[in-house]
Amino acid sequence: MSMPLNINIRLRLNNQPGTLARVLTIVAKEKGSLGAIELVSASPSYIIRDLMIRLRDRRHLGDIIGALDALPDVEIIHVADRVVMKHLGGKIEVSSTRPIQNWEDLALVYTPGVAGVSEAIAQDPDMVYKLTMKGNSVAIVTDGSAILGLGNLGPAAALPVMEGKAVLFKRFANINAFPLCLDVHEPEQIIEAVAAIAPSFGGINLEDIAAPKCFEIEEKLANMLDIPVFHDDQHGTAIVTLAGLLNALKVVNKNIQDVQVVISGAGAAGVAITRLLQKAGVKHIIVCDRKGAIARDNMPTVNSKKWIAENTNEECRHGSPKEVLTGADVFVGVSAPRLLNRDDIMKMAERPVVFALANPDPEVEPEEIFDIAGVIATGRSDYPNQINNALAFPGLFRGALNCHARTINDEMCLAAAYALAGIVKDEQLTADNIIPSIFNDVVAPTVAKAVEKAAEQTGVSRSILNGKEKEFDSLL
């Protein structure tokens, strides 16, 4: 697997015409993508500059450093990994919403004043949503068994990923999210740990927990707890994939009920995508795992794959993704890099939709198929149409927290997908614009509003605070 690298190189350049040009020539020759160039200082004899460079493969770092070091009028002062620099000291902190500047403030927010609030919550537990952090807080829970595309690296290695998730919750939906990396790995241990901490939170976001145990953990916790439990690797991916597909099918002028879909990957994301696409009206789906197409005449032993076998591939086709892809309208990959090539995509139906979502390297390189695919989407930010979970989970949880939902159901996920797709208006739709940017300020509010409405329509929201502020005031 090739790993990208973002670096900052600080250089001392002789203050002569052409010196910087020679540096930039080397960057391009060594396949570096240049970002910002910043002037640090200058004198009549030399200039110090910072160059931000992105490398598609970190193995190229030695080549670019060696080439720059060989220039007689250039001195390398230091090289820094920009990603590591962004993580020094962590990415989140706890801050107070109530300043304590004197003894009176202390008495109000802590003892003795807080005792009255505790008694009020004991008398009416629903008031905890109004009088504590619970109403705007989510726990991000992992055991580190399926970190991004890296696998089982453990809870400590998962912490920077969970911190990043917390940053996204705050940035896009103003939700306070807390990383909880558990050093337990059996499903029952994880379930017990989450159930024990649940009273502090308005929702649980399960993250980077390996399949198949993630299915059992989510199902049991959802049945045990009276707050939403959501495994983002499953449902977040499914929501954004469906949103992108809805718009992609408009671009290629195909009906969702008629298209033939092949999904590569039967893990957490693949199963959830299959379920949600069926809820949205897709009738013809074949799902492939490492052994090939899953079919009911060769029933798998894993429960989640049994469901796939029973509910998809009605013709019981067999073979690898390459083999079953012939004639398909849509390919969705949530599996492994470079499974397919140009010839495979050419066997698909006219103007195929290709969602190659494996990260960092997709199932098929977009450059190979740009002229034959009707629409291409990936999980990467350096190609158009990034299928990014951050388009879904902030707004989804914002809507669920707004109405104090007891759960997140299929109707809420569908509502999120349709709302997300609807942000890109028909007149804006193109092959390179099927999904909004995560920096579009209307994304989270639009998704939240749709989710909140679906929760109310399906009876899972609580209107627990109507009049309770006045009721609480009367207790004082």
RODO-2510 file (C-alpha; in nm, 4 decimals, decimal comma):
residues 476
     n   res          X          Y          Z
     1     m     0,0000     0,0000     0,0000
     2     s     0,1394     0,3401    -0,0939
     3     m     0,1197     0,5954     0,1853
     4     p     0,0996     0,9683     0,1034
     5     l     0,3141     1,2130     0,2925
     6     n     0,2734     1,5847     0,3575
     7     i     0,5989     1,7571     0,4435
     8     n     0,7310     2,1018     0,5170
     9     i     1,0838     2,1634     0,3942
    10     r     1,2663     2,4743     0,5157
    11     l     1,5391     2,5783     0,2743
    12     r     1,8144     2,8411     0,2769
    13     l     1,8510     2,9603    -0,0828
    14     n     2,1248     3,1798    -0,2263
    15     n     1,9585     3,5086    -0,3173
    16     q     2,0182     3,4709    -0,6882
    17     p     1,7771     3,4532    -0,9825
    18     g     1,6776     3,0995    -1,0768
    19     t     1,7571     2,9281    -0,7451
    20     l     1,3940     2,8752    -0,6475
    21     a     1,3113     2,7652    -1,0034
    22     r     1,5703     2,4846    -0,9781
    23     v     1,4163     2,3719    -0,6484
    24     l     1,0667     2,3615    -0,7977
    25     t     1,1932     2,1651    -1,0968
    26     i     1,3265     1,8976    -0,8631
    27     v     0,9972     1,8859    -0,6696
    28     a     0,8076     1,8239    -0,9930
    29     k     1,0635     1,5695    -1,1197
    30     e     1,0352     1,3684    -0,7977
    31     k     0,6534     1,3606    -0,8269
    32     g     0,5876     1,6081    -0,5489
    33     s     0,2703     1,8174    -0,5446
    34     l     0,3597     2,1696    -0,4365
    35     g     0,1371     2,3572    -0,1956
    36     a     0,2164     2,6901    -0,0331
    37     i     0,5541     2,8614    -0,0539
    38     e     0,6175     3,0905     0,2427
    39     l     0,8901     3,3473     0,2873
    40     v     1,0437     3,3128     0,6350
    41     s     1,3220     3,5698     0,6107
    42     a     1,5451     3,7375     0,3568
    43     s     1,8808     3,9123     0,3351
    44     p     2,0972     4,0365     0,0475
    45     s     2,2838     3,7032     0,0401
    46     y     2,0187     3,4397     0,1127
    47     i     1,6442     3,3722     0,1441
    48     i     1,4791     3,1219     0,3793
    49     r     1,1579     2,9650     0,2504
    50     d     0,9134     2,6978     0,3672
    51     l     0,7793     2,4658     0,0974
    52     m     0,4681     2,2551     0,1619
    53     i     0,4906     1,9423    -0,0526
    54     r     0,2616     1,6419    -0,0860
    55     l     0,4069     1,3104    -0,1975
    56     r     0,1784     1,0341    -0,3253
    57     d     0,4185     0,7789    -0,1778
    58     r     0,6395     0,8425     0,1252
    59     r     0,9100     0,6299    -0,0369
    60     h     0,9825     0,9285    -0,2620
    61     l     1,0959     1,1401     0,0345
    62     g     1,4554     1,0179     0,0230
    63     d     1,4768     1,0902    -0,3487
    64     i     1,3539     1,4475    -0,3185
    65     i     1,5769     1,5221    -0,0175
    66     g     1,8802     1,3762    -0,1942
    67     a     1,8173     1,5796    -0,5083
    68     l     1,7714     1,9046    -0,3153
    69     d     2,0771     1,8359    -0,1027
    70     a     2,2844     1,8032    -0,4193
    71     l     2,2118     2,1617    -0,5267
    72     p     2,5169     2,3763    -0,4378
    73     d     2,3205     2,6938    -0,3679
    74     v     2,0514     2,5282    -0,1507
    75     e     2,0747     2,4195     0,2144
    76     i     1,8087     2,2058     0,3825
    77     i     1,7472     2,3480     0,7303
    78     h     1,4848     2,0935     0,8383
    79     v     1,2152     1,8584     0,7122
    80     a     0,8937     1,8111     0,9109
    81     d     0,5969     1,5810     0,8654
    82     r     0,3030     1,8225     0,8552
    83     v     0,0581     1,5582     0,9733
    84     v     0,2677     1,4794     1,2803
    85     m     0,3052     1,8502     1,3553
    86     k    -0,0742     1,8882     1,3492
    87     h    -0,1026     1,6152     1,6145
    88     l     0,1511     1,7397     1,8686
    89     g    -0,0266     1,7677     2,2036
    90     g    -0,3473     1,6194     2,0633
    91     k    -0,6272     1,7860     1,8689
    92     i    -0,8959     1,8435     2,1327
    93     e    -0,9321     1,9873     2,4818
    94     v    -1,2001     2,0420     2,7460
    95     s    -1,3080     2,3992     2,8098
    96     s    -1,5585     2,5474     3,0511
    97     t    -1,8812     2,7112     2,9350
    98     r    -1,9183     2,8900     3,2684
    99     p    -1,6274     3,1052     3,3909
   100     i    -1,5301     3,0876     3,7566
   101     q    -1,3930     3,4268     3,8556
   102     n    -1,4856     3,4524     4,2218
   103     w    -1,6251     3,2630     4,5217
   104     e    -1,9833     3,3308     4,4180
   105     d    -1,9278     3,1726     4,0761
   106     l    -1,7713     2,8710     4,2459
   107     a    -2,0676     2,8295     4,4760
   108     l    -2,3102     2,8440     4,1825
   109     v    -2,1426     2,5994     3,9457
   110     y    -2,0135     2,3625     4,2120
   111     t    -2,0889     2,3064     4,5761
   112     p    -2,3219     2,4019     4,7378
   113     g    -2,5303     2,5238     4,4414
   114     v    -2,4940     2,2142     4,2258
   115     a    -2,6709     2,0036     4,4897
   116     g    -3,0065     2,1538     4,3952
   117     v    -2,9523     2,0633     4,0299
   118     s    -2,8616     1,7044     4,1226
   119     e    -3,1791     1,6744     4,3298
   120     a    -3,3902     1,8117     4,0448
   121     i    -3,2465     1,5542     3,8012
   122     a    -3,3035     1,2759     4,0544
   123     q    -3,6705     1,3780     4,0725
   124     d    -3,7049     1,4173     3,6932
   125     p    -3,4298     1,2295     3,5011
   126     d    -3,5253     1,3951     3,1704
   127     m    -3,3897     1,7246     3,3030
   128     v    -3,0368     1,5867     3,2608
   129     y    -3,0687     1,6803     2,8911
   130     k    -3,1185     2,0468     2,9804
   131     l    -2,8984     2,0898     3,2844
   132     t    -2,5850     1,8939     3,1860
   133     m    -2,3664     1,8247     2,8858
   134     k    -2,5676     1,5131     2,7960
   135     g    -2,7984     1,6846     2,5467
   136     n    -2,5078     1,7852     2,3231
   137     s    -2,2536     1,5109     2,3824
   138     v    -2,1546     1,1972     2,1945
   139     a    -1,9132     0,9220     2,2943
   140     i    -1,6871     0,7974     2,0139
   141     v    -1,6133     0,4380     2,1094
   142     t    -1,3585     0,2012     1,9566
   143     d    -1,1390    -0,0931     2,0450
   144     g    -0,8976    -0,0104     1,7634
   145     s    -0,9613    -0,3385     1,5832
   146     a    -1,0298    -0,1874     1,2385
   147     i    -0,8534     0,1484     1,2157
   148     l    -0,9163     0,3153     0,8812
   149     g    -0,7556     0,0851     0,6249
   150     l    -0,4781    -0,0189     0,8636
   151     g    -0,6454    -0,2997     1,0575
   152     n    -0,6097    -0,3965     1,4237
   153     l    -0,3604    -0,1514     1,5743
   154     g    -0,5150    -0,1353     1,9199
   155     p    -0,6798     0,1383     2,1286
   156     a    -0,3797     0,3688     2,1717
   157     a    -0,3175     0,3886     1,7971
   158     a    -0,6893     0,4568     1,7498
   159     l    -0,6851     0,7662     1,9715
   160     p    -0,5620     1,0184     1,7084
   161     v    -0,8333     0,8965     1,4712
   162     m    -1,1014     0,9358     1,7367
   163     e    -0,9681     1,2807     1,8262
   164     g    -1,0005     1,3761     1,4619
   165     k    -1,3579     1,2504     1,4625
   166     a    -1,4295     1,4665     1,7664
   167     v    -1,2889     1,7696     1,5839
   168     l    -1,5270     1,7039     1,2928
   169     f    -1,8266     1,6709     1,5248
   170     k    -1,7456     2,0097     1,6758
   171     r    -1,6548     2,1842     1,3503
   172     f    -1,9554     2,0769     1,1461
   173     a    -2,2340     2,0298     1,4028
   174     n    -2,1144     2,1978     1,7255
   175     i    -2,1410     1,8649     1,9093
   176     n    -1,9063     1,7841     2,1961
   177     a    -1,7610     1,4410     2,1247
   178     f    -1,5371     1,2384     2,3563
   179     p    -1,2967     0,9669     2,2329
   180     l    -1,3196     0,6477     2,4384
   181     c    -1,0622     0,3906     2,3251
   182     l    -1,1339     0,0649     2,5064
   183     d    -0,8669    -0,1889     2,5914
   184     v    -1,1182    -0,4733     2,5680
   185     h    -1,2063    -0,6589     2,2510
   186     e    -1,4711    -0,9222     2,3103
   187     p    -1,8208    -0,8071     2,2099
   188     e    -1,9677    -0,8552     2,5586
   189     q    -1,6829    -0,6593     2,7171
   190     i    -1,7352    -0,3680     2,4789
   191     i    -2,1113    -0,3788     2,5303
   192     e    -2,0718    -0,3726     2,9097
   193     a    -1,8253    -0,0831     2,8958
   194     v    -2,0443     0,1297     2,6692
   195     a    -2,3578     0,0584     2,8699
   196     a    -2,1756     0,1653     3,1852
   197     i    -2,0736     0,5080     3,0505
   198     a    -2,3923     0,5755     2,8504
   199     p    -2,5702     0,7927     3,1143
   200     s    -2,3288     1,0791     3,0409
   201     f    -2,4034     1,0967     2,6698
   202     g    -2,6864     1,1766     2,4309
   203     g    -2,5536     0,9356     2,1681
   204     i    -2,2938     0,6650     2,1016
   205     n    -2,0822     0,6648     1,7846
   206     l    -1,9151     0,3264     1,7376
   207     e    -1,6045     0,3569     1,5247
   208     d    -1,3362     0,1327     1,3735
   209     i    -1,4645    -0,1903     1,5311
   210     a    -1,4012    -0,4941     1,3148
   211     a    -1,6715    -0,7005     1,1480
   212     p    -1,8497    -0,9225     1,2281
   213     k    -1,8462    -0,8297     1,5985
   214     c    -1,9477    -0,4702     1,5164
   215     f    -2,2930    -0,5956     1,4079
   216     e    -2,3585    -0,7734     1,7379
   217     i    -2,2267    -0,4830     1,9446
   218     e    -2,4433    -0,2249     1,7708
   219     e    -2,7569    -0,4393     1,7766
   220     k    -2,7319    -0,5276     2,1454
   221     l    -2,6465    -0,1744     2,2566
   222     a    -2,9302    -0,0284     2,0502
   223     n    -3,1715    -0,2626     2,2266
   224     m    -3,0261    -0,1910     2,5717
   225     l    -2,9928     0,1868     2,5646
   226     d    -3,2467     0,4665     2,5244
   227     i    -3,0057     0,6862     2,3248
   228     p    -2,8920     0,6524     1,9609
   229     v    -2,6189     0,3970     1,8905
   230     f    -2,4649     0,4404     1,5472
   231     h    -2,1758     0,2550     1,3849
   232     d    -2,0426     0,5130     1,1429
   233     d    -1,8295     0,2722     0,9417
   234     q    -2,1541     0,0983     0,8500
   235     h    -2,4275     0,3553     0,8259
   236     g    -2,2333     0,6752     0,7662
   237     t    -2,0678     0,5193     0,4635
   238     a    -2,4019     0,3833     0,3446
   239     i    -2,5769     0,7213     0,3740
   240     v    -2,3164     0,9112     0,1728
   241     t    -2,2888     0,6308    -0,0835
   242     l    -2,6653     0,6336    -0,1390
   243     a    -2,6695     1,0132    -0,1643
   244     g    -2,3959     1,0047    -0,4268
   245     l    -2,5637     0,7223    -0,6171
   246     l    -2,8978     0,9020    -0,6295
   247     n    -2,7331     1,1925    -0,8059
   248     a    -2,5002     0,9801    -1,0184
   249     l    -2,7979     0,7934    -1,1624
   250     k    -2,9522     1,1266    -1,2576
   251     v    -2,6339     1,2168    -1,4431
   252     v    -2,6346     0,8907    -1,6432
   253     n    -3,0149     0,8896    -1,6743
   254     k    -3,0810     0,5507    -1,5128
   255     n    -3,3592     0,4397    -1,2764
   256     i    -3,2589     0,3162    -0,9325
   257     q    -3,5057     0,0270    -0,9496
   258     d    -3,3606    -0,1014    -1,2777
   259     v    -2,9863    -0,0829    -1,2232
   260     q    -2,7624    -0,3847    -1,1649
   261     v    -2,5257    -0,3172    -0,8739
   262     v    -2,2076    -0,5063    -0,7819
   263     i    -2,0620    -0,4389    -0,4374
   264     s    -1,7074    -0,5497    -0,3553
   265     g    -1,6662    -0,5946     0,0186
   266     a    -1,8938    -0,7708     0,2659
   267     g    -1,7651    -0,6134     0,5840
   268     a    -1,9347    -0,3456     0,7930
   269     a    -1,9639    -0,0913     0,5111
   270     g    -2,0609    -0,3411     0,2415
   271     v    -2,3449    -0,4912     0,4426
   272     a    -2,4835    -0,1513     0,5454
   273     i    -2,4628    -0,0150     0,1895
   274     t    -2,6502    -0,3209     0,0629
   275     r    -2,9266    -0,2787     0,3193
   276     l    -2,9709     0,0936     0,2589
   277     l    -2,9642     0,0633    -0,1204
   278     q    -3,2403    -0,1949    -0,0962
   279     k    -3,4413     0,0367     0,1300
   280     a    -3,4028     0,3047    -0,1383
   281     g    -3,5363     0,0781    -0,4124
   282     v    -3,2373    -0,1036    -0,5640
   283     k    -3,3575    -0,4510    -0,6611
   284     h    -3,0583    -0,6169    -0,8253
   285     i    -2,7440    -0,6436    -0,6117
   286     i    -2,4524    -0,8877    -0,6076
   287     v    -2,2114    -0,8638    -0,3140
   288     c    -1,8612    -1,0119    -0,3332
   289     d    -1,6254    -1,0990    -0,0514
   290     r    -1,2732    -1,2412    -0,0819
   291     k    -1,4149    -1,5711    -0,2078
   292     g    -1,6296    -1,4081    -0,4755
   293     a    -2,0019    -1,3499    -0,5192
   294     i    -2,2131    -1,4414    -0,2160
   295     a    -2,5074    -1,6635    -0,3104
   296     r    -2,7781    -1,8593    -0,1301
   297     d    -2,6822    -2,1885    -0,2960
   298     n    -2,3485    -2,1706    -0,1131
   299     m    -2,4606    -2,0317     0,2217
   300     p    -2,1910    -1,8540     0,4272
   301     t    -2,1496    -1,9209     0,7987
   302     v    -2,1238    -1,5561     0,9132
   303     n    -2,4672    -1,4167     1,0013
   304     s    -2,4236    -1,0869     0,8188
   305     k    -2,3210    -1,2710     0,5034
   306     k    -2,6120    -1,5111     0,5453
   307     w    -2,8424    -1,2109     0,5258
   308     i    -2,6684    -1,1012     0,2056
   309     a    -2,7055    -1,4479     0,0557
   310     e    -3,0761    -1,4594     0,1413
   311     n    -3,1573    -1,1092     0,0149
   312     t    -2,9350    -1,0483    -0,2903
   313     n    -2,8029    -1,2206    -0,6034
   314     e    -3,1382    -1,3676    -0,7021
   315     e    -2,9811    -1,5467    -0,9988
   316     c    -2,7130    -1,7088    -0,7769
   317     r    -2,4281    -1,5886    -0,9959
   318     h    -2,0782    -1,6934    -0,8942
   319     g    -1,7311    -1,5614    -0,9549
   320     s    -1,4955    -1,2774    -0,8687
   321     p    -1,5939    -0,9102    -0,9000
   322     k    -1,4276    -0,9122    -1,2411
   323     e    -1,6553    -1,1940    -1,3539
   324     v    -1,9898    -1,0770    -1,2157
   325     l    -1,9302    -0,7161    -1,3224
   326     t    -2,0232    -0,7884    -1,6833
   327     g    -2,3325    -0,5871    -1,7742
   328     a    -2,3574    -0,4136    -1,4361
   329     d    -2,4621    -0,0484    -1,4199
   330     v    -2,2997     0,0324    -1,0853
   331     f    -1,9856    -0,0802    -0,9046
   332     v    -1,9377     0,0066    -0,5358
   333     g    -1,6028    -0,0907    -0,3880
   334     v    -1,5395    -0,0953    -0,0130
   335     s    -1,2696    -0,3574    -0,0234
   336     a    -0,9102    -0,3482    -0,1469
   337     p    -0,6936    -0,1520    -0,3926
   338     r    -0,6488    -0,2288    -0,7598
   339     l    -0,8980    -0,5130    -0,7892
   340     l    -1,0133    -0,3925    -1,1300
   341     n    -0,8691    -0,2412    -1,4446
   342     r    -0,9908    -0,0613    -1,7548
   343     d    -1,0915    -0,3825    -1,9307
   344     d    -1,3174    -0,4787    -1,6402
   345     i    -1,5005    -0,1473    -1,6465
   346     m    -1,5431    -0,1737    -2,0244
   347     k    -1,7465    -0,4930    -1,9659
   348     m    -2,0027    -0,2991    -1,7640
   349     a    -2,3160    -0,1412    -1,9092
   350     e    -2,2938     0,1847    -2,1016
   351     r    -2,1921     0,4872    -1,8917
   352     p    -2,1307     0,2874    -1,5744
   353     v    -2,1229     0,4434    -1,2284
   354     v    -1,8006     0,3488    -1,0469
   355     f    -1,7650     0,4176    -0,6748
   356     a    -1,4117     0,2930    -0,5943
   357     l    -1,3981     0,3801    -0,2248
   358     a    -1,0966     0,1859    -0,0933
   359     n    -0,8503     0,4261     0,0718
   360     p    -0,5888     0,5439     0,0019
   361     d    -0,5739     0,3383    -0,3183
   362     p    -0,9087     0,2753    -0,4928
   363     e    -1,0233    -0,0521    -0,6477
   364     v    -0,9558     0,0969    -0,9911
   365     e    -0,7513     0,4037    -1,0747
   366     p    -0,9780     0,6882    -1,1961
   367     e    -0,7204     0,7892    -1,4559
   368     e    -0,7673     0,4520    -1,6269
   369     i    -1,1417     0,4890    -1,6784
   370     f    -1,2271     0,8592    -1,6907
   371     d    -1,3308     0,8365    -2,0553
   372     i    -1,5557     0,5293    -2,0230
   373     a    -1,7236     0,5740    -1,6845
   374     g    -2,0329     0,7907    -1,6622
   375     v    -1,9525     0,8941    -1,3041
   376     i    -1,6532     0,8135    -1,0818
   377     a    -1,6399     0,8607    -0,7048
   378     t    -1,3652     0,7717    -0,4574
   379     g    -1,2919     0,8099    -0,0890
   380     r    -1,0116     1,0561    -0,1585
   381     s    -1,0096     1,4335    -0,1420
   382     d    -0,7786     1,4761    -0,4426
   383     y    -1,0408     1,3450    -0,6881
   384     p    -1,3910     1,4796    -0,7564
   385     n    -1,6892     1,3255    -0,5761
   386     q    -1,5354     1,2259    -0,2442
   387     i    -1,7630     0,9870    -0,0537
   388     n    -1,6788     1,1137     0,2932
   389     n    -1,8611     1,0075     0,6111
   390     a    -1,8165     1,3590     0,7461
   391     l    -2,1006     1,4593     0,5132
   392     a    -2,3383     1,2438     0,7174
   393     f    -2,2566     1,1826     1,0821
   394     p    -2,2394     1,5431     1,2120
   395     g    -2,5825     1,6350     1,0752
   396     l    -2,7270     1,2955     1,1613
   397     f    -2,6295     1,3239     1,5267
   398     r    -2,7249     1,6924     1,5341
   399     g    -3,0787     1,6006     1,4297
   400     a    -3,0935     1,3073     1,6716
   401     l    -2,9721     1,5201     1,9626
   402     n    -3,2065     1,8063     1,8763
   403     c    -3,5107     1,5846     1,9292
   404     h    -3,3506     1,3620     2,1960
   405     a    -3,4056     1,0567     1,9793
   406     r    -3,4064     0,7133     2,1386
   407     t    -3,2452     0,5511     1,8367
   408     i    -3,1310     0,6102     1,4791
   409     n    -3,3489     0,4026     1,2475
   410     d    -3,3521     0,3238     0,8760
   411     e    -3,5971     0,6056     0,8032
   412     m    -3,3608     0,8590     0,9593
   413     c    -3,0689     0,7246     0,7530
   414     l    -3,2739     0,7399     0,4339
   415     a    -3,3851     1,0930     0,5164
   416     a    -3,0214     1,1922     0,5679
   417     a    -2,9213     1,0461     0,2301
   418     y    -3,2032     1,2131     0,0365
   419     a    -3,1380     1,5457     0,2099
   420     l    -2,7671     1,5239     0,1316
   421     a    -2,8337     1,4405    -0,2325
   422     g    -3,0838     1,7249    -0,2601
   423     i    -2,8249     1,9855    -0,1674
   424     v    -2,6806     1,9496    -0,5190
   425     k    -2,9580     2,0903    -0,7366
   426     d    -3,0390     1,9319    -1,0723
   427     e    -2,8947     2,2252    -1,2646
   428     q    -2,5658     2,1832    -1,0748
   429     l    -2,5296     1,8097    -1,1339
   430     t    -2,2382     1,6962    -1,3493
   431     a    -2,0218     1,3856    -1,3622
   432     d    -1,7738     1,5665    -1,1349
   433     n    -2,0308     1,7175    -0,8990
   434     i    -2,2691     1,4629    -0,7478
   435     i    -2,2068     1,5316    -0,3798
   436     p    -2,1619     1,8569    -0,1849
   437     s    -1,8385     1,9591    -0,0213
   438     i    -1,8044     1,8916     0,3498
   439     f    -1,7246     2,2637     0,3807
   440     n    -2,0642     2,3592     0,2420
   441     d    -2,2247     2,5247     0,5443
   442     v    -2,5739     2,4001     0,4624
   443     v    -2,4835     2,0278     0,4749
   444     a    -2,5097     1,9554     0,8474
   445     p    -2,8178     2,1764     0,9094
   446     t    -2,9997     2,0299     0,6093
   447     v    -2,9256     1,6719     0,7124
   448     a    -3,0144     1,7482     1,0755
   449     k    -3,3515     1,8940     0,9840
   450     a    -3,4424     1,5911     0,7704
   451     v    -3,3282     1,3471     1,0403
   452     e    -3,5208     1,5291     1,3113
   453     k    -3,8371     1,5211     1,0995
   454     a    -3,7973     1,1483     1,0285
   455     a    -3,7436     1,0780     1,3979
   456     e    -4,0633     1,2601     1,4855
   457     q    -4,2597     1,0828     1,2094
   458     t    -4,1398     0,7410     1,3235
   459     g    -4,2041     0,8070     1,6915
   460     v    -3,8483     0,7818     1,8238
   461     s    -3,8046     1,1450     1,9318
   462     r    -3,8734     1,2798     2,2779
   463     s    -4,0396     1,6181     2,3349
   464     i    -3,9193     1,6068     2,6903
   465     l    -3,8342     1,9685     2,7587
   466     n    -4,1571     2,1470     2,6741
   467     g    -4,2383     2,3541     2,9787
   468     k    -3,9782     2,1850     3,1949
   469     e    -3,7627     2,4950     3,2243
   470     k    -4,0529     2,6689     3,3971
   471     e    -4,1169     2,3564     3,6022
   472     f    -3,7585     2,3620     3,7181
   473     d    -3,7797     2,7309     3,7999
   474     s    -4,0801     2,6551     4,0223
   475     l    -3,8747     2,4057     4,2235
   476     l    -3,6462     2,6883     4,3265
***
